[in-house]
Amino acid sequence: MQRSLRTRLTDHALIVGFGVALVPLLVLLVLQVGWLRELDETSAVAHRAALRSWAEASGNAVEQFYRTTAERLLNVPVALLPSQDLDRIGKFWSGKSREGVKTLFVIDFVDSPTGSFYMFSEKEQRLVSSPASEESLAIILATLPWQGWARNAGATVENLGLQANENDPNHRLVLRPVVGNDERVQGVVGFVPDRNYLAQTLLPRVTRETASEFFGEDVQADLRVVTRDGNGKVVFGTAPEGTVDASVRIPFLFHDHRIGVRSEGYTRERWLGGRFVFNMTLGLLSAAMLIAGLALALYSARRSLRLSQMKSDFVSNVSHELRTPLASIRLFSELLRSGRVKSSERVVEYGDHIEAETRRLSRLIDNILDFSRIESERKEYHPEPTYVLDLVRPALRAFDVRIEQGGFELVTRFPDAPGPIAALDADAVGQVLHNLLDNALKYSKASGGTIEVTVEERDGSVVISIRDEGVGIAAADQRKVFDRFHRVSTGLVHDVKGSGLGLAIVDHVVKSHGGRVTLTSALGEGSTFAIHLPLWSADDEEALDG
């Protein structure tokens, strides 16, 4: 507990030291960013203001066009209603310019409280009954409020003038109520703007004309403009997405459209922007190098602490691993030496215990020595064609005593003798099986359970599987179990000691034999470790001889 507390305090001290060194660097970096940003913004403000003014002037020109068109076409005298004579309003509109207008319409509330709906036919130059369409539906829905005013006999309304209705973005409307002398609504006139005219004619014209008001001819060549609708789709323009210097909404009609502008010329502002990027890049690189150095120092210090803690835990765990079998050997040896054991069966039993614990000590020492050779890259393997069952069966017999004492049931599933052959270093693979069986017993539940060992041929490999019904391994730990000194944090970790080297050696040995180890596990459901080793073939024999 005290060691853990000291480790945490030391770790926190390292982090605090890192923060103390990092804060001044960040302060300097922030100050540099602020100064460079202020310089850049101050020098570029005039140019950006001019670009924004150009965009606003273009939007205002679009608004003025539609307002002028509406005043020209929608200023219908109330005397032209009622509409029994459809030619009256048709003649009124036929003599006027309808540039930029897709559809002209009128709804007459004089003859019908619900409204008589007519559209202006460009072909016939007169009013005709409205055909059923999405556009007609949009017009009817937009004029419903005026219908309510018209049907209310006592209701009067002031002339509200022009109104833009954009409830349906696909059918935008400009409306004007026709109000009689009694201030009652007599009808509604309006038009649907031509979106193609907006994109192909109006926007190019107004942006070109307004640009000459703010910039000289030498600058105009570098100007770019883009207009996008409410969905971000380009309606008109050539500027790439996300590169505009200023952007404004179009007022009155098409208010969800934005006009974005930029200047691609080599101006002082662009030069300052480039200097800002250069200085910022240089500052960030310097800061990154310093932060990387601090982080590396912190990492090295923390790694040293972790290694120190791992070594301490390793010594503690190995000491426990040595102490337990030694205590058992001493106990049984004293019982035999004292002569109190009269039964020959007991003598054999105690001898089996001493032998089992001796093997356990030997395996632990072998693990430590093998790991040392693996770390120093001095470990060598000498594979020879071997019947796999000739390795598995002796490994199981070595655990007979522990299986019996622990109340475990051993289930084996082996192929018919002699079974598959693989090129193996018998001692190394025997150690692998011992480590896996040892783990299966150590991490099984206290009440025992089933240990299942399977040997089978699958996809050109011999697969040795060892399944237990133990505590299992969480998904987050399954990738780490083969790391050296790593021990899974389960409920048994404080009761079950180990060196933390067993599975690391298993992984190294199997990979050195051209195989792989797989793990299938879930908390509370046990674990299955499977060793996949290549089957022996005549080609392997030739390669081995060579």
N, C-alpha and C positions, 0 to 999 in steps of 0.2 A: 504494500500500500504506500509506504514511504517512498520506495523507488519510483512507483508510478507517479506520485505527486511531484517528485523532483524532476522527472522527465517532462511532465506537463509544464512546470514552471520554467524549465530551461527552454523548452520549445516556444513558450509564450515570449520569453525574453528575446529570443532570436527574431521572432516576428516583430516585436516592438522596435528592436534595433533596425530592422529592415524598413519599418515605417518611418522612423526618425531620419534615416538617410534619404528616404524617398520624398518626404514632404518638401524640403527645400528645392529639390529638382523640379517637382511638380509646380511649385510656386513660380519659379523662374520661367518654366515653360508656359504657364498661364499668362504671365506678364508679357512674354514675347508674343504670344498669340494675340493678346489684346492690343498691343502696340501695332503690330503688323496689320491687324484687321482694321483698326481705326485709320491708319494711313491709307489702306486700300479703299475703304468706304468713303473717306473724305475726298480723295482724288477722283473717284468715279461717280460721285453723286450727281454732278452736272449732266454727265452723259446719260445716266440712268433716268434722270428726270426728263430729259429730252425724249428718250425712248418711250417713257410712260405717257408723256404728253401726246406723242404721236399715236400711241395705241388708243388713248382716250378720245382724241380727235377723230380717229377712224370710227370708233364706236358711236360717237355723237353724230357723225355723218350718216351712218346707217339708220340711227333713230330718226334723224331729220328727214331722210328719204321716205320712211314709212309714214311719218306724221303728215308730211306734205301730200303724199299719195292719198292718205285717208281724208284729209281736208278737201282734197279735190273731188274724190269719188263718193264720200259718205255724207257730204253735206246736202242730203236729199230734203227738199222742202216737204213739210207735212201735207201740203196741198196735193202732192202727187199720190197720196193715199186717200181713199181705199183703192185697191188694185184691180177693179173690174176691167179697167183699160190697162192691160199690161204693157202697152206700147209707151205709156208716158214715162215710166222710170227707165225702160229700155232705151228710149230716145235720149234721156238725160245722160245715161252712161255711154252710149255709143259715140257721143261726140267728144269724149274725154280720153286722155291717154291712160292706158291701163298697164303700163310698164311695171314689171315685178309682181303682178297680181295673177294668181292662178284662177280663183273663182270669186265672183261677185254674187251676193245673195241679198234677199229682203224677206222679212217675215212681217206680214200685215196682220195686226190685231183688230183692225176696224171692222172688217167683214166677218171675222171669226175670232171668238175669244181665245180659242186654242192656237190661233195663228195659221195663216196661209203662207206656205213656204215656197219661194221661187228662186231660181238661179238665172243668171244672165248667160245666154247662149252666145258665144263668140261667132258661131256660124250663122245664126239667124238674127243676131243683133237685137234680141228681145228677151223678155223674161219667159221662162218655161218652168213647168212643174219640176220639182226636185226629184231626181231618181234616188232609189234606195242605195246607200253606200255608207262606208265608214265615215267619210267626210260629212255626209248629211247628218248622220247620227251625232257626230261631234258638234255640229252647228246647233242642232236641236237642244242638246244637253247644255250648251253654253248659254242659250237664250231662255232657258226655263225660268230663271228669276224674273225676267221681264214679262214673261207670260203671266206670272202671278200678279205683278203690278197691274197689268192690263185687265185682268179678270176682276180685280177688286174695284167696284164702281166708285167707291169713295176715296180711293187712294190716289195721291198725287206724288210726283217725284220731280225733283229739280233735274235740269239737263246736266248729266254728269260728263258729257263730252266723250272723247275717245277712250276706249278700254282695250287692252291687250289680254287675250285669254289663251293661256298655254297649258291648260289642264291636260290636253292630249298633245305631247310633243310632236306627233306625226301630223297633226292637223291644227296648227296655230291659227288664231283668228284675231282680227281687229274689228271691234264692234262700236256702233254708235246708236243709241236709242233715238227714235224719232218721237219728239214730245209735242203735243198740241198746245193750243193757247190756254187750255184748261189745266196744263201741267200734267196731263195724263199721258201714259205711254201709248202711242198709236202703232208703233212698229219698231223693228230693229233692222238696220242695214249693216253690212260688213263685207269683209273679203278675207280670203285665204291667201297668204303670200306664197309666191313661187320659190321654193327652196333652191332649185337649180339656178334661178336667176341670182339669188343671194351669193351662191358659191362661185358661179362662173362669170358674173358680170359686176354685181354691186361691190363685193368686197375687193376684188382687184382694182376697181376704179377708185374707190374712196381711199384705200391705203396708198395708192400711187399719188393721188392728188394731195393728200394731207402730208405726205413725206416731204414734198417740195416746200411746205410751209416751215419745216423745222430743220432741214438739213440741206447742205449744198449738194451739187451734182456729184462731187467726188465721194461724198459719204453715202449718197443714195445707192450707189452701186454695191455697197457692202451690206445694205439693209436686208433683213429677212423677216418674213411674217408668216404666222401659222394661226389658223382659227380652228378650234375644236368644239364639238358639241358637248352636251351634258354627259355623254358616255365616253368622252375622250377621243372620239373618232375625228380624224382630220377632215374638215370641211373645205378648207382652202389654205394653201400656203406651201412653203418649201423648207421651213426650219425644222430640223430633226427634233424629236420628242425630248423634252427635259432640258433644252438648251436655250430657252428664251430668257431675255434679260428683264422683261416687264410683261405683265399680263393683266388685262382688264376685261370685265364683262360688257357685253353689248346691252345698252339700256333699252327699255320699253318693250321691244319685241326681240325674240331670240336671246332672252336675258341669261339663259344657261350656257350660251356660247361665250367662249373667251378668245380674245385677240391677243396673241403673244408675239412679241417682236424681239429682235436681237440685231447686233451689229458685229460683223465678222472682220471689220477692218483692223489694221495694226495700229491701234490708238495707244495713247499714254496709259489709259485705264487698263488695256490689255497687258501692256508691259508691266505695270504695277501688279496686276494679278499674277503674272508669271513670276515676278520677283517674290511675291507673297508665297506662292507655291514652293519656289526654290528655298526660301529661308525657312519655311515651315518644314519642308522635307529634311533639310539639314538639321534643324533643331530636333525634329522627331527621331531622326537616325541617331543623333548624339544621345538623346534621352533614352532611346531604346537600348543602345549599347550599355549605358550606365545601369539601366534597370535590369538588363540581362546579367550584367556583372553582379549586381546585388542579389538577383534571384539565384544565380549560380552559387554565390557564397552561402545564401540561406539554404539552398538545396543540399550543398555539401555538408553544411553543419548539421542539418536535420538528418541527412543520410548517415553521418557518423554516429549521431545519437541512436538512430534506429539499429545500426549494426552493433553498437555497444549493447543495446537492450537485447537484440537477438542473440548475441553471444552469451549474455548473462542468462537468458532463458534457456539457451541450448545447454549450457553447463549444468543448470539446475535440473532440466529434464533428463539429461543423460545420467546425472548422478542418481536421480530417482529410478531410472531404468536399470542402473547397475545395482542399486541397493536392494530392490525388490527380489530379483532372482538370487542374489547372494544371501539374503536373509533366509530364503526358502532352503537353499543348499545347506546353509549352516544348521538350520533347524533339523532337517532330515539326517544330516551327518551326525549330529549330536545324539539323536535318537538311536541311530544304528550303533554308534560307538559305546553308548551307555549299556548296551546289551538288554535293554528293556523290551525290545522287539523280538518276540519268540517265534511268531508265525512266519513261515517262509513266504507266504503270500504278501504279508506286510513288507517284508524285506524287498521283494520284487517291486511292489508298489512304490516304496520310497526310492528305490533305485531308478524307477521310471521318472519320478518327479525330479530327481537330481539330474538325470540325463536331459529331460525336457528343458529345465532351467539353464543347464549348461549350453544347450543348443541356442537358447534365447540370448544368452550372453555372447556367444560366438557370432550370431547374426548381427547383434547390435555393433560389436566391434568391426565386423565386416562392412556394415553400412558406413561407419565413420571412415574406415580406411579407403573404401571404394569412393566415397564422396571426395576425399582428399585427392585421390588419383584423378577423378573426373575434373575437379577444379583446376588441377595442374596439367590437365591434358596428357596424363601418363597412363590412363586406363586403356588396356588393350583387351580385345576379345578374340577368341579362337573358335569360330563356329565349325561344327561338324554335323553331318547328317545324324539326326537323333529322332527316335520315336518319342513323340510328345508325351504319350501316356507313361513312358518310363521316367519322366521328370515329375509329372503331376502326382502320381500315386505315392512316391516317397515323400513329397512335400506334404501331402495330406497326413501320412502316417506320423510325421513329426509333430502334428497337432492333436493326436489322438487323446492325450491326457487332458489338454485344455478344453477340448470339445466335450469330453465326458464330464469333467468337473463343472463346466459352465452350463450343463444341461442343454446343449445344442443338439440339433438333429442335422446330420450331414447327408445331403442328397447329391448324388453324382449322376451325371448323364454323359456317358462316354460311348464312342463308337466301338464296334467290334475290334478286338485285338488283331493285329498289332497297332492299328490306328495310323493317323497321318504322320508324315516325316517332315521335319523342318531343319534348316541349318542353324544350330544353336550352340552357344557357349553354355554348356550345361550348368556350370557353377553360377554364372550371371543370371540366367533365366530361373534357376532354382531359387536364387535370392529374391528375384521379382515375385515369384509365387509366394514365398515366405512372407514378404512385406504385405502383399495384398491379403493373404489369409490372416495375418496378425491384425491388420486394421479391421477386417470383417468381424473378428472376435472382440477386439477392444471396444469398438463403437456400436456393438449390438446392445439391445436392451438387457437390463440386469436379469430379467426372467428367462433369458435364453432366446431360442428361436431357431429358424432354419438357415443353414448355410448351404447354398446350392452351387456346385461346381460343374461346369459344362465344357466339354471339348467337342468341337464340330468343325467340319470343313464348309467354308462359305466364300464364294466369289474368288477362288484361287488362293485363299488364305486359310490357315488354321486359327480358330478363334477359341481362346480360353476365357470363359466368363466366370466370375466369382460374385455371387449375389448374397446379400445379407438382408436382414429385416431390422436394421438398426435405426439410428436417429436420422439418417439421411443428411444431405448437403444442400444448402440453399443455392438457388440459381446464381446469385451474385458471387458465391465462393467457388463455383465449379471450375472457373478458368484459372483460379489461383492455387488450387490444391497441389499442383505439380511444381510450384515454386519452392525453392529451398527455404527451409525453416518456417514455411507457412503452416499454420495449424488452424483448422476451422473453428470458429467461435460457436460451439454448441454447448448444450447444457452439461456435457460430459467433459468439457475441456479442462476443467480444474481437477477432475477425478482421474482422468486417463492421461498419463504422461507419454511423451514420445520425443524423439529427436527432431522431428520435422524434416527428416531427410528421406524417409522411406519412399514416398511417391515421386520425389525428384529423381531418385535413383531408378525407380521403375520406368519413368518416362525416358530417361537417357539410355538405359539398356535396350528397351524395345525399339526406340528410334535407331540405335546403332545397329540393330538387326534388320533394318529396313521395314519395320512395322510401325504400328501406332496403338495408342491406348485411348479407349472411349469410356465415357462415364455417363451413366443414366441414374439420376437420383432426384428425390424430392423429400422435403422435411417430413419426418415421421413415417416415411414409407420405405426406408432402406436405400441401399445403393448397389449398383451393378458396375463393376470394373471389367472391361473386356480387352484382352490383348489380341491384336491381329498381327500374325506373323506369316510371311510368305511360305508357301508350301515348297518342299524340296522337289527338284526335277533334275533330269539328266543334264540339261543346259547349265544348271547351277553347279553341278559336279565338275563340268569342264572349266567353268569360270574359276572355281575354287582351286583346281589343279594348276590352272594357268597362273 
